[in-house]
């Protein structure tokens, strides 16, 4: 555990996700992007499971 409250960790991850998603979208149709986007999707699912958003 990092010691950071889950809500703050969630918000930081969401910000990182948004920034990375913007970059990934610019690569969307390239062969290099597919494994990277798949990795991000797995990371997002694992994070959402570990730190579910409560109340919105």
OpenMM code with the backbone's topology and positions (N, CA, C; nanometers):
from openmm import Vec3, app, unit

residues = "UNK UNK UNK UNK UNK UNK UNK UNK UNK UNK UNK UNK UNK UNK UNK UNK UNK UNK UNK UNK UNK UNK UNK UNK UNK UNK UNK UNK UNK UNK UNK UNK UNK UNK UNK UNK UNK UNK UNK UNK UNK UNK UNK UNK UNK UNK UNK UNK UNK UNK UNK UNK UNK UNK UNK UNK".split()
positions = [
    Vec3(0.0834, -0.1186, 0.0000),
    Vec3(0.0000, 0.0000, 0.0000),
    Vec3(0.0876, 0.1245, 0.0000),
    Vec3(0.0425, 0.2251, -0.0652),
    Vec3(0.1204, 0.3480, -0.0765),
    Vec3(0.0967, 0.4438, 0.0391),
    Vec3(-0.0109, 0.4271, 0.1106),
    Vec3(-0.0447, 0.5213, 0.2164),
    Vec3(-0.1282, 0.6380, 0.1667),
    Vec3(-0.1461, 0.6478, 0.0368),
    Vec3(-0.2299, 0.7528, -0.0219),
    Vec3(-0.3748, 0.7067, -0.0125),
    Vec3(-0.4651, 0.7945, 0.0286),
    Vec3(-0.6068, 0.7551, 0.0347),
    Vec3(-0.6560, 0.7045, -0.1018),
    Vec3(-0.7402, 0.6022, -0.1001),
    Vec3(-0.7882, 0.5437, -0.2266),
    Vec3(-0.8507, 0.6453, -0.3219),
    Vec3(-0.9236, 0.7438, -0.2719),
    Vec3(-0.9852, 0.8435, -0.3610),
    Vec3(-0.8787, 0.9234, -0.4360),
    Vec3(-0.7704, 0.9584, -0.3679),
    Vec3(-0.6626, 1.0341, -0.4331),
    Vec3(-0.5910, 0.9453, -0.5337),
    Vec3(-0.5636, 0.8185, -0.4954),
    Vec3(-0.5017, 0.7259, -0.5904),
    Vec3(-0.5895, 0.7106, -0.7143),
    Vec3(-0.7192, 0.6976, -0.6925),
    Vec3(-0.8123, 0.6821, -0.8046),
    Vec3(-0.8049, 0.8032, -0.8962),
    Vec3(-0.8086, 0.9220, -0.8393),
    Vec3(-0.8046, 1.0443, -0.9200),
    Vec3(-0.6734, 1.0570, -0.9967),
    Vec3(-0.5623, 1.0229, -0.9314),
    Vec3(-0.4321, 1.0283, -0.9996),
    Vec3(-0.4285, 0.9296, -1.1162),
    Vec3(-0.4800, 0.8088, -1.0916),
    Vec3(-0.4819, 0.7100, -1.1983),
    Vec3(-0.5703, 0.7560, -1.3126),
    Vec3(-0.6867, 0.8106, -1.2815),
    Vec3(-0.7764, 0.8586, -1.3873),
    Vec3(-0.7099, 0.9669, -1.4712),
    Vec3(-0.6375, 1.0563, -1.4082),
    Vec3(-0.5662, 1.1614, -1.4814),
    Vec3(-0.4606, 1.1002, -1.5736),
    Vec3(-0.3819, 1.0050, -1.5191),
    Vec3(-0.2817, 0.9359, -1.6002),
    Vec3(-0.3481, 0.8608, -1.7141),
    Vec3(-0.4592, 0.7937, -1.6839),
    Vec3(-0.5321, 0.7194, -1.7866),
    Vec3(-0.5768, 0.8131, -1.8989),
    Vec3(-0.6328, 0.9278, -1.8639),
    Vec3(-0.6798, 1.0227, -1.9653),
    Vec3(-0.5651, 1.0709, -2.0532),
    Vec3(-0.4527, 1.1039, -1.9917),
    Vec3(-0.3369, 1.1506, -2.0691),
    Vec3(-0.2857, 1.0406, -2.1616),
    Vec3(-0.2772, 0.9198, -2.1091),
    Vec3(-0.2269, 0.8076, -2.1881),
    Vec3(-0.3254, 0.7704, -2.2974),
    Vec3(-0.4535, 0.7778, -2.2675),
    Vec3(-0.5554, 0.7467, -2.3664),
    Vec3(-0.5478, 0.8433, -2.4841),
    Vec3(-0.5211, 0.9693, -2.4556),
    Vec3(-0.5071, 1.0679, -2.5631),
    Vec3(-0.3912, 1.0303, -2.6553),
    Vec3(-0.2783, 0.9933, -2.5947),
    Vec3(-0.1638, 0.9502, -2.6748),
    Vec3(-0.1959, 0.8228, -2.7519),
    Vec3(-0.2570, 0.7261, -2.6836),
    Vec3(-0.2899, 0.5997, -2.7493),
    Vec3(-0.3853, 0.6207, -2.8658),
    Vec3(-0.4785, 0.7138, -2.8515),
    Vec3(-0.5733, 0.7406, -2.9605),
    Vec3(-0.5012, 0.7877, -3.0857),
    Vec3(-0.3919, 0.8607, -3.0684),
    Vec3(-0.3177, 0.9074, -3.1855),
    Vec3(-0.2454, 0.7920, -3.2550),
    Vec3(-0.2246, 0.6810, -3.1838),
    Vec3(-0.1596, 0.5618, -3.2411),
    Vec3(-0.2599, 0.4560, -3.2818),
    Vec3(-0.3865, 0.4801, -3.2600),
    Vec3(-0.4906, 0.3779, -3.2649),
    Vec3(-0.4795, 0.2823, -3.3833),
    Vec3(-0.4498, 0.3304, -3.4967),
    Vec3(-0.4535, 0.2454, -3.6147),
    Vec3(-0.3173, 0.1877, -3.6513),
    Vec3(-0.2224, 0.1904, -3.5595),
    Vec3(-0.0912, 0.1351, -3.5901),
    Vec3(-0.0739, -0.0007, -3.5216),
    Vec3(0.0079, -0.0850, -3.5793),
    Vec3(0.0339, -0.2171, -3.5223),
    Vec3(0.1041, -0.2053, -3.3874),
    Vec3(0.1870, -0.1030, -3.3695),
    Vec3(0.2596, -0.0859, -3.2440),
    Vec3(0.1656, -0.0544, -3.1281),
    Vec3(0.0528, 0.0043, -3.1556),
    Vec3(-0.0377, 0.0490, -3.0499),
    Vec3(-0.1202, -0.0643, -2.9902),
    Vec3(-0.1517, -0.1631, -3.0661),
    Vec3(-0.2448, -0.2666, -3.0181),
    Vec3(-0.1996, -0.3340, -2.8884),
    Vec3(-0.0755, -0.3822, -2.8761),
    Vec3(-0.0349, -0.4445, -2.7488),
    Vec3(-0.0350, -0.3443, -2.6334),
    Vec3(0.0014, -0.2222, -2.6607),
    Vec3(0.0060, -0.1188, -2.5581),
    Vec3(-0.1345, -0.0866, -2.5075),
    Vec3(-0.2283, -0.0720, -2.5983),
    Vec3(-0.3664, -0.0426, -2.5608),
    Vec3(-0.4260, -0.1605, -2.4838),
    Vec3(-0.3940, -0.2825, -2.5243),
    Vec3(-0.4421, -0.3999, -2.4511),
    Vec3(-0.3869, -0.4002, -2.3084),
    Vec3(-0.2606, -0.3641, -2.2919),
    Vec3(-0.2004, -0.3553, -2.1590),
    Vec3(-0.2719, -0.2502, -2.0748),
    Vec3(-0.2975, -0.1349, -2.1318),
    Vec3(-0.3671, -0.0295, -2.0584),
    Vec3(-0.5066, -0.0737, -2.0160),
    Vec3(-0.5745, -0.1446, -2.1019),
    Vec3(-0.7087, -0.1927, -2.0674),
    Vec3(-0.7025, -0.2880, -1.9486),
    Vec3(-0.6032, -0.3784, -1.9471),
    Vec3(-0.5885, -0.4699, -1.8340),
    Vec3(-0.5530, -0.3935, -1.7069),
    Vec3(-0.4656, -0.2942, -1.7182),
    Vec3(-0.4284, -0.2130, -1.6023),
    Vec3(-0.5504, -0.1402, -1.5471),
    Vec3(-0.6300, -0.0832, -1.6348),
    Vec3(-0.7485, -0.0091, -1.5925),
    Vec3(-0.8472, -0.1013, -1.5211),
    Vec3(-0.8688, -0.2197, -1.5754),
    Vec3(-0.9606, -0.3147, -1.5131),
    Vec3(-0.9104, -0.3563, -1.3753),
    Vec3(-0.7813, -0.3830, -1.3632),
    Vec3(-0.7245, -0.4233, -1.2342),
    Vec3(-0.7361, -0.3104, -1.1325),
    Vec3(-0.7110, -0.1881, -1.1763),
    Vec3(-0.7201, -0.0742, -1.0851),
    Vec3(-0.8633, -0.0514, -1.0409),
    Vec3(-0.9556, -0.0581, -1.1339),
    Vec3(-1.0964, -0.0366, -1.1005),
    Vec3(-1.1465, -0.1425, -1.0029),
    Vec3(-1.0954, -0.2634, -1.0154),
    Vec3(-1.1343, -0.3699, -0.9227),
    Vec3(-1.0765, -0.3439, -0.7830),
    Vec3(-0.9533, -0.2971, -0.7794),
    Vec3(-0.8880, -0.2728, -0.6505),
    Vec3(-0.9387, -0.1477, -0.5807),
    Vec3(-0.9672, -0.0432, -0.6585),
    Vec3(-1.0106, 0.0845, -0.6049),
    Vec3(-1.1425, 0.1278, -0.6676),
    Vec3(-1.2503, 0.0575, -0.6343),
    Vec3(-1.3794, 0.0967, -0.6933),
    Vec3(-1.4199, 0.2362, -0.6497),
    Vec3(-1.4812, 0.3077, -0.7400),
    Vec3(-1.5276, 0.4447, -0.7128),
    Vec3(-1.6575, 0.4356, -0.6347),
    Vec3(-1.6611, 0.4963, -0.5187),
    Vec3(-1.7810, 0.4957, -0.4349),
    Vec3(-1.8550, 0.6285, -0.4486),
    Vec3(-1.9817, 0.6207, -0.4796),
    Vec3(-2.0650, 0.7400, -0.4815),
    Vec3(-2.0450, 0.8323, -0.5986),
    Vec3(-1.9905, 0.7797, -0.7084),
    Vec3(-1.9853, 0.8658, -0.8249),
    Vec3(-1.8530, 0.8805, -0.8780),
] * unit.nanometer
topology = app.Topology()
chain = topology.addChain("A")
for resn in residues:
    res = topology.addResidue(resn, chain)
    for name in ("N", "CA", "C"):
        topology.addAtom(name, app.Element.getBySymbol(name[0]), res)
